[in-house]
Amino acid sequence: MARLNGFQQLCIVTCVVIFGLIVLGGVVRATDSGDGCPDWPLCHGKLIPEADKHTLIEYSHRATASVAGGLVLAILIWSWRSYRNVPRIFYPAVITFLLVLFQAGLGGAAVLNDLAAEIVMVHLGTALFILAILALITTTAIDHGRDRSGDRPLTRPRVAAGTGRIALIASLGTLSIMLLGAYVAVADYALACSGWPLCNGEVFPGSSATSIQINYHHRMFAGLLGLLILALAWLTWRQRREAPLAFVLSMTAVGLYGAQVMIGAANIWTQVADEVSAAHLAFGSLLWLSLAVLNIRIHGLYEWLPDSSGQPARRDLAPGMTP
């Protein structure tokens, strides 16, 4: 395989920075540092504020967001200069940049609206979509580079259609649970269900309190997601010879999900310690990313738009495999 070129390396670095930014956002939330900079875009009316714990944490988040925005802008400029005739790279780069601008506005709205839970949920969801689209751009750039270098282009894992559907449902389920978890955290419902795995000592909580019901449904949906991920792992295990990458990604998802369950329990055991809360978001983001990459590969999302010749890429698949 050819070495990664500069654009591919830039895409990978940007993915890492965006992931770090998401985790840092979790640190801001866990440490109640969202009001460390009560104004926007300045912090305490200054470009560089005086440092105290909460201000430093929030300001670090904003500074990292600025770096991430610069990297996404660099991807857009590079893609316009070198790949504007490759829609499958250029168009996602434009979308990513627009999402980053939208994300910046959401960040300001969150600060100016006292960190409203609904805005925080949309803020997290947008960040996760940005990460997924960057993963798509990276995969597409690697595929395009291999094709132009004369190396063999990437091929989709040869899996049954049902496997692709479960992978997509698991990915959407992960996103939904993460957004609900963000609401639980911001609304201060994390300890509404004391104890684990039971909720206040009950399998089905009798209380109709909103905080308890939302926390309980977060746990219940997480359990259903676990069944989906196990089913996905079983299906890809049966097809591991035809699609080894799909199997590896599915098993990665199983491992990340297992860690996430234990970290969720640790949130209760530690009374939502800052480090545990941030780790919960970090592992959830990695789970989302692993499933996003799996879906990108299984469904050939990097082939949907035309290539530089104007023709959608076509891959020959065995009967019964995903189109």
N, C-alpha and C positions, 0 to 999 in steps of 0.2 A: 504494500500500500504506500502511495506517495505521502511525503511529509505534508503536514498541514500548512497551508499558505497563510499569509497575514490576515486575510479577511476571516478565515475559519478560526484562527486563534483569537481574533477580536470578539467573535461571536461567543466562543467558550468563556472568555474572561468576563464578558458582559453577563452571561448566565450566572456565573459564580457571584458577581457583585449584586445582581438582583436578588439571588437567594439570600446573600448576607444581609441585604437591605430588609427583606421580609422578616428574617430572624431578629434583626435589630429593632424592627417595629414591634415585635413581640416583647422585647426587653423594655421598650418604652411603655407598653401597656402593662406589663407585669410589675414594673416599679412605680406605676402611677406618675410617670414623667411626661405625660401628654401635655400638661400645662407648664412644663419647664420653660417653654417659650410661649407665653400667652398671646402673642401677636403673630402676624404673618404678613409679608415674607420675612420681616426683620425679627429679631429675638430680643425682647425687652428694649425695643426701639433701636437696636444696634446691629451692625453687620456681624461683629464678633463680640458676643456678650461676655460679661464676667462669669467665671465658672463656679457653679456649685453642682452637687450631684445630679439633680433632676434637669437642670439647664444643660449640663454637659451631655447627658444621655440623649435628650431631645435634639440638641444642636448637632450631635454626632449623626443622628438619624437624618437630619436635613442635609448635612454635608455629604453623607454617603448617597443620598438621593440625587444631589447635584452631580456627583461623579457618575452615577448610573445614567442620568439624563444625558451627560456628555458622551458617554459610550454609545448610547442608543443613537444619538445624533451622528456620531462617527460612522456607525453602521449604515445609517441612511445615506450619508454623503458618499461613502465608499461604494454602496450598492448603486447609487445613481451614476457614479463615475465609471464603474466596471461592470455593472449587472443591470443597467436600466433596460436592456433588451432581453432580460431574463425575468419575466413577470413573476415566476414562482419564488424569486428572491427579492426583487424590488418591491412588489406590492405588500408582502408581509412586513418589510422594513418600514414602509410608509405607515402601515397600520400600527406598528409598534410605537413609532414616534408619536403618533396622534394619541395613543393610549397613555403614553408617558405625560403628555401635556394635560390630558384629562385627569390623570393621577395626581399631578401637582395641584390642580384646582381642588380635587377632593381633599388633599392634605390640608390646604388652607381652609376649606369649608369645615373640616373636622375640628380644627383649632378654634375657629370663630364661632362654632356652634356647640362648644363645651363637650366635644368628643361624643356627639350623638351616636348611639349604637348602630343605627341604620347606615350612617355615613361610613363608620368604621368597617362595617361588613362589605360595603361596596368597594371601599379602599383596598381591603384585603383581596376581594375577588378580582379586582382589576390587576393587582400585582401578580396574582397567580396566572391570569391570562397572559400577561406580558411575559412571564417566565416560560409558559408553554409555547407561545409564538416564537420566542427566541430559540427554543429548542428545535422548533420547526425550521427556522432559518438556518440554524447550524447544520441540521441533517441535510437540508436541501443544498447548502453550499458544499458540503462534503460529497454528496452525490454528483453535483455538477462538476466539481473538481476532478473526481475520479473519471467521469465520462470524458472530459476534455483531455486528460492526461493519457487516455488510451487504456487505463486500467478498467477493470470490470465495474460497472455502476452497481449501486446498492440494489438488492432485490428484496421484495417483501417476504416476510416469513410465511411459509406455506401452511396456513392454519385453516381449520374449518370455519365456516361463516358464523356459527354459533359462538365460537371463541371470540371473534371480533365484536360481536354484540355485547357479550358479557364484559369484555374489556372496556367498552365505551360506557356501559352502565356503571361499572365500578369507578371509572374516572369521574363521571358526573356525580356519583354518590359521595366520593371523597370531597369534591368541591362543596357540595351542599352541607356536609357535616362540618367542614372547616368553617364555613360561613356561620352556621348555627353555633359552633364553638366560640367564634369571635363574639357573637351576641351574648352568649352565656358569660364570657369573661368581662365584657364592657358593662353589662347590666349588673355585674356582681352577683351572679347566680351560681358561681362555681361550687359553692359549698351548700347549695340548697338541698342536695342529696348527700347527707352525711353517710360515711361508710361506703365500702366497696366490696363486692359487686352489688350488694343490695342498696336500695335507696331508702334511707332512714329505717333500715331494718325490714323493709317490705320488698317483695318481688314486684308488685304493682302498687305504687304509692296511692293511698286513699285520699290524700289531700289534693284539692283542686287549685291550690295556690299556683299562680303563673310561674313563679321561679322554680318550683319543684317540677311542674309538668314539662317545662322547657328543658331543664337539666336531664330529666328522665328520658325524654324523647331523643336528646342528643346521644345518650348512652344506648338506647334501643336501636337507633339508626346505625350507630357505630357497630353494634353486634351484627346487624344484617349485612353491613358492608364486609365484615369479616367472612361471612359465609360466601359472599360473591367472590372475594379474593381467593378463598380456598378452592372454590369451583374453578376459577380461572387457572390456578396452579395445577389442579388435577387435569384439566383439559390440555394445557400446554405440556404437561409431563407425558401424556399419551402421544403427543406429537413432537416430542423433544428431538427426535432424529431429523425430522423434516424442518423444524423451526427451533434450533437451539437458542437463538437470541430471545425469542418470545418466552421460552422456558426460563431463561436466566432472569429476564426482567420480571416475570411473574413471581419467581421465588424471591427476588429482591423485594417485591411488594409485600410478600408474606412476612419476611423478616422485619420490614419497616412497620407493618401493621402490628405485629406482635410487640415490638418495642413501644409503639405508640399506645397500645392498650396498657402496658405496665407504667408508662409515664403518666397516663391519665389517672391510673389508680394512685400513683405517687402524689399527684396533685391533691388528692383527698388526705392521704397519710401525712403530708407535710404542710397542710393548710395553705395550699397554693403558694409554695415557695417560688421566689422570683426565677431561680435557675430552672426549676422543673417546668414552670409555665412557659418559659422561652423554649425549652427543649421540646415541649409538646407541639408548639408551632413549627419548630425546625423539622421534626420528624414527619409531621403532617405534610409539610411542603415537599419534603423528599419523596413521600409516598405519592403525592400528586404528580411530581415530576417524573417518577418512574412509570406511572400509568400513562402519563401524557406521551412519553417517548414510545411506550409500547403501542399506543394507538396510532401514533405517527407512522411507525414502522408497519404495523399490521394492515392499516387502511391505506398505506401509501400516500399520506397527505402531501408529501413533498412532490407528488406527481400530478396533483389535481389541476394546477395552473399550467398553461403551455410553457414549453422550454424556449430557448432562444430561437428555435426554428419555427415557433408558432404552433407546434403540434404537441398535444398532451402525450406524455410518456405512457407506453403500454407495456405491461409485463405479462408474460405467459404464465398462467397458473394452472395447477392441476384441477380436474373436475372436483367440485364440492368445496373448493377453497374460496377465500374471500376475494371479491373482485377488486 
